[in-house]
């Protein structure tokens, strides 16, 4: 049985070209483990990545959410260090959206969201502990 990967690499065709007629890609087994799940870089950067010069943003697609307002609220109200990092990733997401680099925008957006959630959790936990300590101190006096 022939796998889809073999067909794409031209192994089952008996040629040194891919099924779509393009040049053969590198053997996936020879690529590092951390890079095997990404598309092969046979002709340069993947479409939409930095340095490719190509835009993967279609006119009908919506921009990736940048969580900028969430980052600003997190910065001011919850956790300053994590809020700063989340704000930086939110701005980078907005930049990648404006450049049309959807792949990078999605990665930065996800990081901004995770940082915002972590900062909110830290802030809520900190405020809860602070209120509890103040309440215990007030009741003992």
Secondary structure, DSSP 8 states (H G I E B T S, - for coil): ---HHHHHHTTTTTSSB-TTSSB----GGGS-GGGTTS---SSSS-TTSTTS------TTS------HHHHHHIIIII-HHHHHHHHHHHHHHHHHHHHT-HHHHHHHHHHHHHHHHHHHHHHHHHHHHHHHHHHHHHHH-
